[in-house]
Amino acid sequence: MTYKQWSTGDVLTASDQNAMSNQVVNRFADATARDAAITSPTDGQMCFLTDSSALQYHDGSSWTSIDLAGDITGITTAAASGLSGGTTTGNATLTLNLPGLTAAQAFGSDGSGVDVTLHSDTSGDYALWDSSAECLILEGTNGATVLDVTDGNVVIADGTLTVGSDGAGEDVIFYSDTAGDNLTWDSSAESLTITGTDGQDALVVADGDVSITDALTVTGTTTTYLNVITDSTTTRTPALTDASAYILCTHGTGMTVTLPQDSAVAFPVGTQIVFERNGAGTLTFAAGTGATVNSKGGTLTCADRYTTIAAVKIAADTFTIFGNIG
């Protein structure tokens, strides 16, 4: 079959008509035959080369083959990918099953994060990781549990755990292993309530001080144990740790206790220390530099062995001693 060039006035014969039917897509034995027949191809013109079974079109500058084979012959989903579905013909449908994702999933990259939102079944409730704010936000329903750690620990390695906000607090309850026993912070009452079991310690301060700026009210019994300190030396200047202590002065030839001024030892006004003349030697009191010690008749000694004298700080740099003075 040849390629026919038509001229004005040419007669259309039956063989010409048969040739035209084969020239809708021009067929050639090879590229050489094509180029010899079509010396000036136009953009979009098509041909078929029988030697290579290649369907071609002219893009305005060259002949380009059209791949007659499909690119996708099937879809294979990898194990543990969470993907299923696919087809070899028609439209392909893939299903992503999130519970099937067993490998660690990364969103964004280190130093270049993205926001991630997990929506709930309730409109407006969600968990949001805000990458720019570096913040995990849990938006739930009032009265419903928004974070439930049924087992394991929650660790805050740095920073502060804040409940509520300044002027808008929230109640906090710590339950014990005994029903009815708990520690409750009541934000509206501005009260911390410890409900324990009678006869058991509900609050234990193993170390450190407890400071109450305002009043302390006790409706039950109180038990206070003196801190008994034994001192066998001949001199002692009380330290802050001696406040409310009971000091046994055991030296056989006596001891002198120097009560200090504030710049030396800053005892709070009202501090009391009890001294026992436990040894055979005389127990004598003296005022430190800048301090004053008051006593009955100005006497500064303890009269007898196994008796006591108490020293109370009554004002700045000033103590009064009382007891078995003489």
Summary of the structure (lengths in Angstrom):
residues: 326
radius of gyration: 49.2
end to end distance: 146.2
largest distance: 156.2
contacts: 644
relative contact order: 0.05
helix: 8%
strand: 31%
